[in-house]
Amino acid sequence: MKKLNKIKDIVREVLSEDKKTRNSDTLLILQTLRKMGFKIYIDYNDLERMPSFESITRSRRYWQNNNKKFLSKENVAISRDMQQEKYKEVFT
């Protein structure tokens, strides 16, 4: 729970400090990770060509829902369900 609240606060900071992040989820994600101390080196020009992280994870969900050979381990699925509940508590 603390981690989600911390992320929520960092995203707020990033959105207020860099107006470009309001228009690009990819830039928002990268700037948030940088603010959290991760070292990420991506050429700014490449940002336009990068797919959104959401597109990638939505694609994973699509394939896992439609093809059993792509299913995650049961403990990962349970963990994801638990995370979803935490997100609901923090963001609703």
N, C-alpha and C positions, 0 to 999 in steps of 0.2 A: 504494500500500500504506500509506504513512504517513497519507494522508488518511483511509482506512478505520479505521485504528487510533485516530486522533484522534477520529473520530466515535464510535467504540465507547466511548472514555474519557469523552467529553462526555455520552453517553447515560447512562452509569453515574452520573455526577455529578448529572444531572437527576433520575434515579430515586431517588437517595438524598436529595436536597434537597426534592423535592416529591412527597409520597405520592400526590397526585391523578393524576400522570402515569403511575402504575402501572396505572390503570384506563382510561385514555383515550389511544389512539394519536395522536389528533389533537392533544391537549394536549401529549403527549410530543414530537411533531414540532415544534410551535410553540415550545415551551420550549427545545428543542435548537437550533433556528435562532436564537432570541434569544441564547442563550449563545454562539453562534458569531459574534455581532455583527450579525445581520440585524435591521432594524427592521420589525417586523410589528405592525400595529395591528388587532386584531380584538376586537370586543366579546365579553367572556367569555360572555354569554348566547347568542351565536351559535354557540359551540363545539358545543353540543348538537345543533344543526341541520346542522352541516357534515358532508359525507360524509368517510369516511376517505380518506387519500391512497392507501392500498392498494386500496380499492374502485375508485377512478378508474383506477389503473394496471392492475388486473386487467381492467377493462372494455376498456381500450385493447388489451391482449393478446388478449382474446376477439375483438374486432372485426378485429384484424389477422390472427388465425388463421383467421377465417371469411369474410373479404371482402378480396380482393386490392387493391381500390382504396384501402384504408386502410394498406397496407404502408409502412413507413418506407424511407428511402433505404438502399441497400446498406451504405454506410459506417456508418450509425447502427446497423444490425443487427449488423455486425461488432463495433463498439464495445461494444454491449450484451453480446454474447457474451464479450468480453474482460473486461468488468466482472464478469460472473457468475463467471468463473474466479477473479478476485481476491477476491470475496466468499467463495468456497468456501475459499480459503487462509486468510483472516483469521478466519472464523467456524466453522471445523471443526477 
